[in-house]
Amino acid sequence: MTDTTAQFKTQLPRNLSLQVLSFIVSVGIGVWLVPYLVHHLGRAAYGLIPIAGIMTQYVNLISHNISISLNRFLTIALQQNDRKEANSIFNTALFSYMAIAVIQVPIFGLIIYYANSIFTIPAELYRDAIILLVCSAAAFLINLVRSVFRAPIYANNRLDISRSIDIGRQVFRLVGIMTLFFRFGPALRYVGYVDLTISIITCLITFILGKRFAPMLKVDFHSYDWRKVRQLTEMGGWLLLNHLGSLLFLRVDIWVCNRFVSAEGAGDYAAVLQWSNLIRLTGGVMASVLGPMIMIYYARSEIAHLIRLSQVSVRVFSLALAIPMTLLCVFSQSLLRLWLGDAFARLWPLMVVMICHLAINIGVMPLFSVQVAVNRVRWPGIVTLVMGVGNLSLAIYFAKYLGWGIYGPAIAGAIVLTLKNALFTPIYGAVILHQPWYTFLKSYVSGLAFFLVFMVLTYGVSRHVHPASWGQLLVTAMIVGLVGVVIAWFILSKRDRRLIIGVMPGRLRDLAMRFIPV
């Protein structure tokens, strides 16, 4: 075992547990806070909060992809102890983001000045709306600069710290809003005050922690390098292209339903889509933990360990996510009836179409970090954009011309996304690592086979069990799910099982070694 792997085994449980906790806190607070704000502010006032986010969305899309590029190059420089290169990348990113912030000030100023013409703002909410927009713009610019100081934390694989800060942001936002509402009465401007205050505090905390993890990084304009701008933006540009292509996969289906089927059909589609999105979010949470590890292995030229980690990750993802996907597919009719009522139970085939292909499409998520680590993102960007356009065209064709209604976009997405991730993503991942083309194809085949077999077994159970309440559905899912976990565990090789137990927290690892067969 290398020192790098030993470090990862110590850090992975912390990163994963805080990542999961952050996800749960975010969803929990979001579910509770939305009705709270709607109830206290009213629907019209609440509707202005997401509008404030739209104002910054276009530049956020660009900066997000450049930040991924920054994380990649800074991680490699820091892991290779190249101080000059690290300072050059750090200062180039910092002063470039400051320049972007300065450019955005007059743009945001114009948007805010003409807000009443751009947005529909009730007269009684105008003052509060302007304050909210100003606070949101200022908070965004602060967070833009803050993202540069987050990079050293990422480079040291301390996602637990980043997620702890995110949890703090969520909790203090909730507490801050409720406190101001209780003390001074509900008002839209208080949401802006809280968001701006939290942005300032978290920026200071991130700055301190960033300096702690990378004390060799100094703010120095003389380290600014125009060549690094091109390096960061070139990779960020292809990532942006990839992102735009992903939006054509994930964000146009409801529009197609609305435009070419009906508003009611789009509402039905959007409701059922929540479960597919939940699986995607879960996969994203798990995959994000692996990003720094893959990057550090690459920076330290430990390619064999990078390949091994990627193979195991794809295999474990495919097997682990196959269990909830099977349960959602097989018991979709009962779930929709209990969740939304009898009128929605008829949509169970739509839910199956939305979810069944994710066994492959979520399983390959770890390979996206490999593309970034190796800096081979051009072809993924081009392929994703082209296939995204193909997905949109196919969705319209199925929905409008074949008359498949709301099933058209779901079927189109399943076909096109699976073609991309079942073939291109794993083969391209193997090619850029100079491995046989089938290296990662083998990794998800076991998960796909397990999904199909477990689906048949669970369907057999569903013929005899018909959950009529949430309690019955939950108990059935737990029992069947536990059987799936046991089967999936023994599908893994002994080497994979030892690796999984090895990265568990200390006490849990001791219990697992004592009671779980390896």
Number of C-alpha atoms within 10 A of each C-alpha: 6 9 8 14 17 12 12 18 18 15 19 21 17 19 24 20 15 21 24 17 15 22 17 13 17 16 12 11 14 14 11 11 16 11 14 14 22 14 12 15 17 14 12 13 20 18 14 20 18 9 14 20 15 12 18 17 13 10 15 16 13 16 19 17 21 25 21 17 24 26 26 27 25 25 26 22 19 22 18 15 12 13 16 14 17 25 24 25 26 27 22 26 27 22 18 16 21 16 11 16 19 12 11 16 14 11 12 19 14 11 16 22 12 11 17 15 10 10 12 11 18 12 9 9 15 16 13 18 26 20 18 25 25 20 23 25 24 20 21 22 21 18 17 22 20 22 21 25 26 23 24 28 24 23 27 17 24 19 25 22 19 20 20 16 16 19 20 16 18 18 14 16 19 17 13 19 22 18 15 16 18 10 9 9 12 19 18 25 18 22 24 26 20 21 21 21 15 19 22 16 12 18 21 14 14 23 18 13 18 22 16 13 18 19 11 15 21 15 15 14 12 10 18 20 15 12 11 19 15 12 16 23 20 16 22 23 20 20 24 21 22 24 19 19 24 19 16 21 25 15 13 18 27 22 15 22 28 17 15 20 20 15 14 11 18 20 14 17 23 15 14 20 18 12 17 18 14 11 19 18 14 14 22 14 16 19 22 18 24 24 23 23 25 24 27 24 21 22 21 12 13 15 14 12 17 19 22 11 20 24 21 22 23 27 25 24 23 30 29 21 21 31 25 17 21 28 23 23 22 23 21 22 22 21 23 21 18 17 12 12 11 12 9 18 17 13 18 21 14 20 25 21 18 23 24 20 19 24 29 25 22 23 27 28 25 25 26 18 22 24 20 20 25 16 14 16 21 17 14 21 20 16 17 25 22 15 20 25 18 18 27 20 14 19 28 24 17 19 23 18 12 10 14 17 21 26 22 25 29 26 21 24 26 20 14 19 22 19 15 17 21 21 14 16 23 24 18 21 27 20 14 14 17 9 14 11 17 15 16 26 20 14 22 26 18 17 27 20 15 22 26 15 13 22 21 14 15 22 17 12 14 15 9 8 13 14 19 12 12 13 10 13 18 13 12 19 20 13 10 19 19 13 15 24 15 11 14 21 19 12 17 18 12 13 10 20 18 14 14 14 19 18 19 19 16 13 9 13 15 14 12 15 14 10 8 13 11 16
